Amino acid sequence: MQGMTNKKLATISIIFMLFHYCDNPFATREPEPPQKKQSSWIQPTSPSYVLINLKNAMQEKNKSNYLRCLADTSVSAKEFIFYPEPAVANANPGMFDRWDKEAESNFINQLYSHLPKDSLINITFNRLKETTFQDSVTLLQNYVIKMQDKCSESVCFNHLAGQAEFRLLRTPDDVWYIHRWRDVSISDSLTWSDLKAHFGK
C-alpha cells in the first residue's frame, strides 16, 4: 500500500511540476504565420503565356519570374533587346544604346525597391495584331499600367500607357520568351520607356 501511495504522490508531483514550470498544454496555440504566397508562373508553352507571366510577375513584384520571360544567352543564342519610345531615347542619350537583360534586371530591382511594399500594380494588355512565323511570333499590344507610386515633385508613375511590340522566339523544347521588345507612345501618358529610364539609371 505504501508503494502505491508513493507512486500516486510521484505522479501528482510530476503533473504539478508540468503545470507550474511549463506552458499550459491546454492553452490556445499561437497561429502559424501564413505561408509565403506562391508565384503564379505558367510554363510558357505559348506566346500568350509569356505575357501572362510578365503581367503576373509585375503584379507580384517577382523579379525572378519577370526576368524568366526574357531571352537568356545561357539557353539561346539570342539575347534580349529593348527598343524605347524614340522621344524617351532622345531625352536620355546613350542610355538605351544597349538595353539588355542586365539593364532590365537593374531597372526592375530599382523599381521594386522604390515602390511601397503594399503597393498594387495592375497591367492590362489589349492585343491588336499577331504575326506568326515558323519559330517566332510578333505580338502588338496596347497596354495600361496603374500602380501606387511614391510620387516625387518631378514625376509620378501612377498611370502609364503605350503600345508594345513583342517579338517572341521558341526554343527547341517548345518554350517561348521575349527576344525583342519595342515601346511606342500613343498618347500624352508616360510610357514603359519613361519608367525604365527613371529607374534604370
C-alpha positions as CSV (number, residue, x, y, z in Angstrom):
1,M,0.0,0.0,0.0
2,Q,2.9,2.3,0.9
3,G,4.3,1.7,-2.6
4,M,1.0,2.6,-4.3
5,T,0.8,5.8,-2.2
6,N,4.3,6.8,-3.2
7,K,3.5,6.2,-6.9
8,K,0.4,8.4,-6.7
9,L,2.4,11.1,-4.9
10,A,5.1,10.9,-7.5
11,T,2.5,11.2,-10.3
12,I,0.8,14.1,-8.7
13,S,4.2,15.9,-8.2
14,I,5.1,15.4,-11.9
15,I,1.7,16.8,-13.0
16,F,2.1,19.8,-10.7
17,M,5.6,20.5,-12.0
18,L,4.4,20.3,-15.6
19,F,1.6,22.9,-15.0
20,H,3.8,25.0,-12.8
21,Y,7.0,25.2,-14.8
22,C,5.8,24.6,-18.3
23,D,3.5,26.5,-20.6
24,N,-0.1,25.4,-20.2
25,P,-0.5,22.5,-22.5
26,F,-4.2,23.3,-23.0
27,A,-3.6,27.0,-23.8
28,T,-4.6,28.2,-27.3
29,R,-1.7,27.9,-29.8
30,E,-0.3,30.9,-31.5
31,P,-1.4,30.9,-35.1
32,E,1.4,30.0,-37.5
33,P,2.5,32.7,-39.9
34,P,0.8,32.5,-43.3
35,Q,2.8,30.6,-45.9
36,K,4.7,32.7,-48.4
37,K,2.4,33.4,-51.4
38,Q,3.2,31.1,-54.3
39,S,4.1,32.6,-57.6
40,S,1.6,32.2,-60.5
41,W,4.2,31.1,-63.1
42,I,2.9,29.2,-66.1
43,Q,5.2,27.1,-68.2
44,P,5.4,29.4,-71.3
45,T,4.5,26.8,-73.9
46,S,2.6,29.5,-75.9
47,P,3.4,33.2,-76.6
48,S,0.3,34.3,-74.7
49,Y,1.6,32.6,-71.6
50,V,4.7,34.7,-71.7
51,L,2.7,37.9,-71.4
52,I,0.6,36.5,-68.7
53,N,3.8,35.6,-66.8
54,L,5.2,39.1,-67.4
55,K,2.0,40.7,-66.1
56,N,1.8,38.5,-63.1
57,A,5.5,39.0,-62.2
58,M,5.0,42.7,-62.3
59,Q,1.8,42.5,-60.1
60,E,3.5,40.1,-57.7
61,K,6.8,42.1,-57.8
62,N,8.6,38.9,-58.6
63,K,11.9,39.8,-60.2
64,S,12.9,36.2,-60.9
65,N,9.8,35.4,-62.8
66,Y,10.0,38.8,-64.6
67,L,13.5,38.0,-65.9
68,R,12.5,34.4,-66.9
69,C,10.2,36.0,-69.5
70,L,13.2,37.5,-71.4
71,A,15.7,35.8,-73.7
72,D,18.8,34.4,-72.0
73,T,22.0,33.6,-73.8
74,S,22.6,30.7,-71.4
75,V,19.7,28.8,-73.1
76,S,19.7,30.5,-76.6
77,A,22.0,32.3,-79.0
78,K,19.6,35.2,-78.9
79,E,19.8,37.9,-76.3
80,F,17.1,40.2,-75.0
81,I,16.9,43.7,-76.6
82,F,14.6,46.6,-75.6
83,Y,13.9,49.5,-78.1
84,P,12.5,52.5,-76.2
85,E,10.0,55.1,-77.3
86,P,12.1,57.4,-79.5
87,A,11.3,60.6,-77.6
88,V,12.4,59.0,-74.3
89,A,15.6,57.7,-76.0
90,N,16.4,61.2,-77.3
91,A,15.8,62.6,-73.8
92,N,18.3,60.1,-72.3
93,P,21.2,60.0,-74.8
94,G,23.2,56.8,-74.7
95,M,21.1,55.2,-72.0
96,F,19.3,52.8,-74.4
97,D,22.2,52.1,-76.8
98,R,22.4,48.6,-75.4
99,W,19.5,47.9,-73.1
100,D,19.9,44.2,-72.5
101,K,18.7,41.7,-69.8
102,E,21.3,43.1,-67.3
103,A,19.9,46.6,-67.7
104,E,16.4,45.2,-67.3
105,S,17.5,43.4,-64.1
106,N,18.8,46.7,-62.7
107,F,15.6,48.5,-63.7
108,I,13.3,46.0,-62.1
109,N,15.4,46.0,-58.9
110,Q,15.2,49.7,-58.6
111,L,11.5,49.8,-59.3
112,Y,10.6,47.2,-56.7
113,S,12.8,48.8,-54.1
114,H,11.1,52.2,-54.7
115,L,7.5,51.0,-54.5
116,P,5.8,50.7,-51.1
117,K,5.6,47.0,-50.0
118,D,1.8,47.0,-50.1
119,S,1.6,48.9,-53.5
120,L,-0.5,47.3,-56.2
121,I,0.5,47.1,-59.9
122,N,-2.2,46.5,-62.4
123,I,-1.4,45.8,-66.1
124,T,-3.9,45.5,-68.9
125,F,-2.8,44.2,-72.3
126,N,-5.0,44.6,-75.4
127,R,-3.9,42.6,-78.4
128,L,-4.0,44.4,-81.7
129,K,-2.2,42.1,-84.0
130,E,-0.4,38.8,-84.1
131,T,2.0,37.8,-86.8
132,T,3.2,34.2,-86.8
133,F,6.4,32.9,-88.3
134,Q,8.0,29.4,-88.3
135,D,9.7,29.7,-84.9
136,S,8.7,33.2,-83.8
137,V,5.6,35.4,-83.2
138,T,5.2,39.2,-83.1
139,L,2.5,40.4,-80.7
140,L,1.4,44.1,-81.0
141,Q,-0.3,45.1,-77.8
142,N,-1.7,48.3,-76.3
143,Y,-1.0,48.4,-72.5
144,V,-2.1,50.4,-69.5
145,I,-0.2,50.2,-66.2
146,K,-1.6,51.6,-63.0
147,M,0.3,51.5,-59.7
148,Q,0.6,53.2,-56.4
149,D,3.8,55.2,-56.8
150,K,5.5,57.3,-54.2
151,C,5.3,60.4,-56.4
152,S,8.1,62.9,-56.3
153,E,7.8,66.6,-57.2
154,S,9.1,65.9,-60.7
155,V,7.3,62.8,-61.8
156,C,4.5,60.4,-60.9
157,F,4.1,56.9,-62.3
158,N,0.6,56.2,-61.2
159,H,-0.6,55.8,-64.8
160,L,1.3,54.6,-67.9
161,A,0.1,53.8,-71.4
162,G,1.5,52.9,-74.7
163,Q,2.0,50.3,-77.4
164,A,4.4,47.4,-77.1
165,E,5.6,45.1,-79.9
166,F,6.9,41.9,-78.5
167,R,9.0,39.5,-80.8
168,L,8.9,36.1,-79.1
169,L,11.1,33.1,-80.0
170,R,10.6,29.4,-79.4
171,T,13.3,27.1,-78.0
172,P,13.7,23.6,-79.3
173,D,11.9,22.3,-76.2
174,D,8.8,24.4,-77.1
175,V,9.3,27.2,-74.6
176,W,8.7,30.8,-75.6
177,Y,10.4,34.0,-74.4
178,I,10.7,37.7,-75.4
179,H,13.6,38.4,-77.7
180,R,12.8,42.0,-78.8
181,W,10.6,44.5,-77.1
182,R,9.7,47.8,-78.8
183,D,7.8,50.6,-77.0
184,V,5.9,53.4,-78.6
185,S,3.9,56.2,-77.2
186,I,0.3,56.6,-78.4
187,S,-1.0,59.3,-76.0
188,D,0.2,62.0,-73.7
189,S,0.7,59.4,-70.9
190,L,4.1,58.3,-69.7
191,T,5.2,55.0,-71.2
192,W,7.1,51.9,-70.1
193,S,10.2,53.6,-71.6
194,D,9.8,56.5,-69.2
195,L,9.6,54.0,-66.3
196,K,12.7,52.2,-67.4
197,A,14.6,55.5,-68.0
198,H,13.8,56.7,-64.5
199,F,14.6,53.5,-62.6
200,G,17.3,52.1,-64.9
201,K,19.9,54.8,-64.1
